[in-house]
Amino acid sequence: MKSAVQKRKCRHLAGIFFLGLALAANSAFAEKPKKPKLPKSYESKAAPPEISDADRMFIDLREAAKKNDVFRTQQLAGSLVNYPFDDYVAYFRIKPQLFDSAGGARGDYSADSQVVAFLNQYQGTALADRMRNDWLLVLGKRKDWSRFDAEYAKFVLDDDTQVKCYSLLSKLSQGENPTKLAMDSRSVLLDPGYFGQACQELVPSLVAAGGMTPSEAKAIGRAASERGYDTMARRLGGEDPIAEIVKAAKADPAKAYRDFSQNASRYSKENQALAWGVIGQFLAKKLDPNADDAYRLQQELGYNELLSAETQEWKVRAGLRAKDWALVKNAIEGMNPAIRSRDPAWTYWYGRALKAEGQDAKAKESFEMLDEQYNFYGQLAREELGKSNNAPSRTKVFDQEIEAMASRKGFIRGERLYAMNLRFEGNREWNWELRNMTDKQLLAAAEYAKRIHLYDRVVNTADRTKQEHDFSLRYPTPFRDELSPIARQIDLNLAWAYGLIRQESRFIMNASSSVGASGLMQVMPNTAKYVAKKIGMTNYTNDKLSDTNTNLTLGSNYLNMVLIDLDGSWVLASAAYNAGPSRSKLWREKLTSPTEGAIFAETIPFTETRVYVKNVLSNANYYSSVMNGQTQSLKQRLGVIAPKAATQTELP
């Protein structure tokens, strides 16, 4: 439907599925703007909240705060006296004083008294935790370790990589064992995209203290270089002896493979191993069969611990693509434990590698570790154990428990923020309220969200339960009266369509992306025009994409078109809906032999599309169970994909 590159641009760093939901901000002192449209999810409420002039000014304040515009935020905040969200007004006024226009912490003392007053006044709230996060970055930058440590102990979410790096720097400055701190850093220094100034200071500091070797620092720097952060790479590890090989592998991995095959002996054993690992990673991302050879050469030389997270993960994928189960097993055994544990994929594939070696008892132990997980690999593991993937028995909650949720402060605030299309803030309030809830309370909250038509919150909330579940809430079926006849008319599997919508929009009707995809099925305008013409939808214009029935009709028909174009493979068609039919065909063409669908899905080169395909098909299986009481084998649903020459398609 839209390219993975386009979709990556419109994803929020915090993990939100789509952007573009904020209203256009208008100056409070300009001509009175038009009223923004309320989300359709509120249309059935008896008295939807009105968007006032003060609300518009608040939205404008939020936008100014995002830009760290101190003058504008002071001006607008001063005009929002007695506004219901007084904490947000104060936060949006203070936060720009902590950061410069580029988003870097200022590190001065000018706003300290305001921050302290805010934290005292709004203690225990989601926004106070957010403010503490911001202030910790300031305290860390100015090395105010005593105050940093006191505030860090109160930071509830503790989900900021830079703050974690500052915490390690604080401990280092106080004489804690640098070797232990270097070991602790291994679970923090995984994604260079989140390092910032703090982590770039931490690594050389650990080297200087003797806790981290220069080779380990260069390995962390190389991970940054692989991602294109060359300046950061030098700050982290200094000059890298294989920097040119990294650069060559990124540009043309096939040529880098050929060239290094001739020149490898010029390098030390360590640098040979690391170069082969980097070359293997970029070959694997091109689905080049030589990736397996490059990684086997690296495996023979060793130094697994100095490979980046990306290189370690793609080592497994290269082995899977080549059906080299020995490499798969060795790659997973050599993984950084923090990398291995963060994705259930590696537990499942380790079990499969053990099974391929005939170690059935040990393989069973791996599969049993995933038995109670309800994700893609949890389903596959249960099938390996001979179990079904039916939805678990439903835990019922009662009206009294559901009605009690209506008085929860976080939900009341969240609803109001959603009504202003401030989803980021609404999610913050809603999710904060969910903390420490029991499973039954979570189900009651999910049912409450369903009653007020906040379907993304239904999914998000029900998805958190551990022991007691209601999969009709995890996998809701709103708009079934509209979607069912459309799917029936074109013989489209309804469970699959719902699985895709759940992944695309979480049932937010007015969801939109920065590249123009919109609605429940996130249909691109050009795709919509193409499909409308093909199915004979007369007088179609793109402003009709916001209509539920039109969006479902066009999205469903396009999904069916890519399914037919890709020979009925749900794996290929799901990938095509996300990244485009041409890419699915190219990825299939590069297979060297028939390949099981799970391996194909795991080796899709685009991270977003890889995650997308696995989630859509996992969703589809549970939707089948929820709607029909029947669950197809996920392995059967994934099928086997055979190599086939890519052909031209007119599908967008």
N, C-alpha and C positions, 0 to 999 in steps of 0.2 A: 504493500500500500504506500509506504514511504521508505526511502532509503535509510539504512541504519546510521549513516553519517548524518543525515538530516535529523533523525530522531535523537541521536546523542546530543545534538546542539540544544534540543529543547527539554532535556532532562535536568531537573534541579539536583545540586550536589547532595542535598540531604536525603535523596532517595525518593522524591515525589515523582509520580509517573508522568506529569505533564505540566507545562507552564502556560502562561497567557491567560490565567483566570482572574488576574487583578483588573479592576476597573481603570479606565483612563483617568489619571489624576488631573484635576483642574485647580487653578489658583483660587483661593478663597476670596480673592479681591477682584477677580475678573468677572466677566459677564456670567450670569447664572447658567451653569451647564444643564444639559438634559439629564433627566433621571435615568440612571443605569437600570437595566432590566434585572429583576430578581431571578435567581436560579429556578428552573422549572420544578425542581424537587420541592419547592415551597408552594406550588400553585394550589395544592389540595388542602393547605392549612386554612383554617377559618379566617384568621386575621393575620396575613403575612406582614412582617414588620416593614414599615416604610423607610426608604433611604432619605435621610434628611440632609439639609445643607451642612449641618455639623458632621454628619457621616462622610460627606464628600470632602470636607476639610481634613477629617481624620485620615482618609485614604491618601490625600495629598501629603499629609505629614509623614505617613509611612513611606511614600516614595522618596521624599526628601531625606529621610533617615537612611534609606538604603544607599543613597549617594553620599552619606556623611556630610551633608550640607548643613553646617552649624547655623549659619544665619537664617536660612529658611525654616529650619526646624524650630528655632527659638521663636520666630515670628508666628508660625502656625500654632505651636503649643500654647503660646500666650493668649490665643484667641479661642482656645477650647477649654474654657473654664467650666467646671462641673460636668464635663462629658462623662458618660457612664464608664468608659474604659480609661479611667484616670491613670492606672498603672501603665498602660501602653503609651498614653500621652507623655508621661514622665520618662518612660524608657526611650521613646523616639527622640525626646529632647536631649537626654544625657548621652546616649550611645554615640552620636557623631562627634562628641567631644573626646572620645576615647580612641578614635581611629582617623587616619588621614583619608584623603579622597581616593587613594589606591587600595584602601582596606587594611593598611598596616597599623599596628598598635602604636599610639603616640608615645607612651612611656613616661608622660609627665604626671604631675600631681594635681593638676587644675580641677579635675572633676571628682577627686576622691571623696570629699565630704558629701557630694550629691549621691554618689554610688552607695556609700554607707547608709545614708538616710533612706534610700530606696530599698536596700536589702532589709533594713529593720522594719520598714513600713509594710513591705509585701512578703515578708518571710514565709517560706513554705509554698510559694506559688510557682507555676511554670515559668513565669516571666522573671522572677527573682533568680531562678536557676540559670536562665539565659544571661541575665545581667552579670551574675557571678562568673560565668564562662568568659564573657567579654573582659571583665576586670582582671581575671587571672592572666590573660594574655598581656595586659598592660603591666601587671606586677612582675610577670616573668621577664618581660623586656627590660625593665629597670633593675632586675636582680634583687628585688625586695623579698628575699626568701622567707623571712619570718612571717610576713603578712601573707605571702603566697601560700605557704604551708597551712596556715590557719584557715584560709578560705577554701583551699583545695579539699580539705577534710569535709567541707560542707557541700561540695559540688555533687549533686545527686546523679545526674545523667553520666558524667565523666566519659563523654563520647567525642572529645576533641583531641586529635593526634598531637597538635602543638602543645596543648596543656600537659599532656602526658610527657612530652619531651622536656618541658620546663620542670616538671616534677622530678624527673631523673637528674636534670642539671642541679636542682636544689639539693638533692641527696648527695650528689657528687661534691658540691661545694662544702658540704658538712662532713666530709670525710668518710662516707660510706664506701664499702668495698667496690672499686671500679670494675672488677671482673664480674661480680654479681650484677651490677647495674648494666653492664654490656649484655649479659645474658637476658636480663629483663627487657632490654631494648629490642630484642629479636621479635617480640610479639607486637611491637609498636611501629617499627621502621619497615613496614611492608609496602606501603603505597606512597611513592614520592609526590603524588598529586596533593597530599595533605601535609607535607612536611613543614613548609613555611620556615621562618627564621629560626624558630626554636630547635628543630631537629637538625638544621644545618649547623647550629652551634654545638649540639650535643655530641655528634659523631667525632669531630676533631678533638673535643674536650676529653672524650673517653680514650682516644688514642694517646693524647698527651699524658693522661693519668696512668697509662699502661693497662687499662682494662680491655681495650680492643686493639687488635693488630692492624697494621697498615693495610694488609690484604683484605681484612673484613671491612674496613672503611672504604676501600676502593670498590668492593663488591656492592656496597650500598650506593656509592656514587654511580656505579655502572647501571644499577637499576633505574636511576634517574636519567642517565644518558639514553637508555633504551626507550624511554618515554619522551625523549626530546628535550629534557631539562639539562642542557650541557653546562650552563653556568653553575647550576646547583650541584651537578656532578663533581665539578672541580672543587667546590667549597666543601663537599662532603669527604672526598677521598683524594684530592690532589690529582696529579696527572695520571691517567690510566694507560699502562703500556699497550693495551689492546683497544684504545679508543678509536683508532682508524678502522679496525676490524668491525667494531660495533657500528660505526657509521656506514661502512660498506655493506654489512649484512642488512641494515635497515633499507638501504637504497636498492640493492639487487642481491638477495640472498643466494641465488643460484650461482652468480659470478663469484661472490665471496666464498662459496663452498669450493668452487674450482680453484680459485687462487690460493686459498689457504691449504688446500690439499698439496700444493706445490711448495708452500713456504712454511709449513708448520714447524719444521725442525729448527727454524731460527729462534723459536721462543722457548721459554722454560716450560717444564712439564705442567706447572700450575697454569700458566697463561695459555698453553695449548688447550687444556681442559676447558677453561672458561671461554675461550674463543669458539671452540666447537659447540659449547652450550648455547651461546648467543646466536651463532649461525643456525643451529638446530631450531631455536625458537622461531626465527623469522622464516626459515624454510617451512616449518610446520604451519605457520599462519598463511602461507601460500599454498598449503596442501601439497607440497613437493615431497615425493617419496624419499628423497635423499635426507629428509629430516631424521628418519630412523637411523640412518648410517652415521650422521653427525652426532647424534645423541649417544650412539653405542661407543663411538670413539671417546666421547667425553666420559662415559661411564667407566671405560677401561682405565682412564687416567685418574678419575676420582674428583675430589674437591666439590662434591655436591653442595656442601654447606655454603659455598661462595656463589652459588647461582641465585639469580633474582627470583622473586616469587613467580613472575611471568615465565621465566625459563624453566623453573621446576614444574609448573603446571603443564606447560606445553610439551615437556618431556613425556609426561603420561599420555597426552593426547597423540603425540607422534607414535608412541608404541601402540596405542589403540588402533590408529588408522592403519598401521602396518601389521596388525594382529601379532605383534611382538610381545607376548605376555611376560616374558622374562624382563624386558625393559620396563614394562608397566609396573611389575612388582618391585624392581630395584629403584625405579624413580620414586615410587610412593614411600618406600622404606627410607630413602635418602632425603625426604622432604623436611623442611623446617616444621617442627610440631605445630606451630601456630598456623602455618599454611595448610597443613594436612587436616587439622581439626575444624577449619572454618567452612569447609564445603563437604557435604555428605558424599559427593561424587567420589572422593578418594577412598572412603571406606568401602563403598560398593565395588569400585573397580579393583581394589586390593583383594576383596573376596573373590571376584571373578578370576583374577590372576592366580590366586591360590587354587581355585577350582580347576583351572586349566593345567596346573601342575599335578593334579590328583590329590591335593591336600584338602579333601572335602570337609573334614572336621573343623579345621582352622578357617576354611571359607565360611562355614556355617556361623562361626563366632562373629565374623565381620558382618554378615547379613543380619544377625540378631541384634547388633548394635543399632541398626536402622529400623528395627521392627515396629517401633512406636512412633516413627516419624511419618507425617502424611504429605511428604513431598514426592517429587519425581523418583528419587532414588529410594525412598522408603517403599514406594509401590513396587519397584523392580526387585528390591531385596525380599519383600514378602512373597513375591512370586517364586524367587529362588528357594524360599523356605516351604513352598507348597501351600501358601495361604492365599485367601482371597483378598481383594481390595475393596470390598463393600464398605460403605460409609459406616462408622461405628454407631452403636445404638444412641438414640437421641435422649438427651437429658431435658426434661420439661421444666420450664420456669412458669411461675404463676403471675396473674395480673398484678397482684399487690407488689411483687418484687419488681416488675417492669415499671409500674407507675411510680415507684420510689425513685427511679432514675431521673424523672422529670425535674426533681428539685435539686439535683446535683449541680453545684456551681459551675464546674468545668463544662458541663453539657449545655447549660443555659448560655454561658458566654460563647461556647463554640458555635451554637446555632446562630447566634446573632452575627458572629464574624462570617459564617458561611453565607448568611443573607446578604452580606456586603461583598461577597465573592473574595473574601480574604481567607483562602483555604489554608495557607501556610500557618497563619495564626490560629485559625479554627482547629486545625489538626493538633497544634501544640496544646491547646486547652483541653481538647477531648482526650488525647493520649495521656496527659498528665493525670486526669481524673481516673484513668484505668489502672494506674499504678496500685499494686498491692491488692487488687480485687481477687476474690475467689473465682473459680470457674463458673459457678452459678451466677455470681454477680456480673461477670463478663457476658454471659448469655442473656441476662436480663437487660444489660446495656445495649447489646446487639439488637435484641428484639425492640427495645425502645427506639433505636436508630431506624429500624425498619418501619415502625409506625409513623415516624416523621419523614420518611422517604429519603434518608441520608444513607444510600446504599453502600457507598464506599466505606462509611463508618461501620455498617453492618458487617462487611467482610473483614475489615481491619480488626474489629473488636472480637468477633467470633473466632478469628484465626489464632487468638492468643491462648485459648484454653489448652490445658495439659492432660487432664484426666476425664473431665466431663465435657461432652461435645454436642453440638447440634449442627450437622452439616447442611441442613436446609438454610442456615444462616451464613455459614462459611461460603456456601455456593447458592446464593439466592437466584431467583428467576423472575425478576421484575420485567414488565413489558412482554409477558408471555403471550398475551392475547394478540399483540401486534406481531411478534416474531414468529410464532408457531405457523400461521398460515403462509408466511413468506417462505419459511424453510420447507414446508410441506410441498409447496408449489414447484420448487426447483429440486426437491429430493436432497436437501442439505441436512446433514446430521445436526440435530438441534443441540445436543450436548456439546459438540465441538464448537458450534457458533457461540454458545454461552461461555465456553471456556476461553474463547478468544476475546469476547467483550469484557469478561472479568479482568483479563490481562491488559486490554487496551485502555479502558476508561474507568474501570471500577464502577460502571453504571452512572457516572456523572454525565448528565445529558448535555450540559453546555461546556464540556471539556474541549479545549482547543490547544493547539501547539503553535509555536512561533513560525512554523513553516506552512500553517494553514489547515492542517488536518483537524477535523472537528467531529463532535458528536459521539454517540455511544460506540460506534465502530471506527472512530478516528479516520474518516474518509478524506483523502486529499482532493482538492477541487478538480484537478485535471482528471483524476481517476473517476470522480463522480460524473463528469461530463461524458467521459468515454462510456461508462456503464449505462448511463441514462439513454444515450443514443442507441446502444446495442439492444437494450430491452424495450425500446420504443416508448420511453417515458417522455411524453411531449411537453413542451413549454418549461423544460427544466432550467432553472437558474441556480447558481451556487448559494444564494441566500436561503434556498429551501433545505440545505443540508442540516439546518438546526431543527427541522421538523423530524420528530421521532420516527414516524413510519417511513419517511423518505430516506433517512439515514440508514435504517435497518434494511430497507429494500436494496439500496445501492451497495452497502457493505456486504450483505449476504450474497448478492449476485456476483460481486467481484470475487469473494471467497470461493464460490462455486466455480467461477471461471478459471482461477488459478489451480484449483483441484483437478479440473479436467485437463488443463494444459500440462500438468505435472503428473499425469498418469495415475491419478487417484491416491497419491501418497500424501497423507495428512502431515507428515514431517516436512516434506518439500513445500507443500502448499502453505503451511503455517510460516515457514521461513520466508516464502515469497511474499506473503501479506505484509511482513515486516520489512524485508530488505529488497524486495523486488524479484520478479520471476527470473530475470536474467542471471542474477547471482545464484539462485537455487540451482539453475541448470548448470552453471559453471562449476559449482561445488560438486554436483553429481558427476559431471564429466571427468573430474580429477580422481575419482575412485579408480583403484586398480583391480578390484574384484567386488562381488556382491558383499554388502556390509550391513550389519544389523542397524536398525534405525536409531537405537540408543547411542551407538558409537558415532554415527553420522551427526546426531544432534550435539553430542559432546565436543565434536571437532569442528563445528561451525566457526569460521575465523572471527566473526564479529561478536564481541561479548554480549551486546544487547540482544542480538538475534538468537544466540545460543541459549541465553536465559529465557528469552521469550518463548521459544519453541518448546522447551522442557516444561515451562509453566502452563502453556496452553494445553498441551496434551495430558499433563497430569490433571488439570482442571476438568478436561473433557471426561476423563474416566470417572471422577467423582460426580460430575453432573449426571452422567448416565445412571449412577447408583441412586442419586437423590430423586431424579425424575421418574425412573423406570424400575428401580429396585434391581437393576442388572448392571454388572460391571464386566466389561470386556477385559481380557488380559492386556496390560499396557504394552507388553512385548509384541502382541499381535497387532495392537493399534499402531505401534511404531513401524512394524513390518521390516522388510529387508529391502535395501536400496541398491540397485545394480547400476554400474557405470553406463552412461549413455551420452553420445555426442550432443553437445548443446546446440539447439536450433533457435532461430530467430522467433521472437514472439511479438505480436502487436500489443500485448497487454502492457499497460503502463506500470 
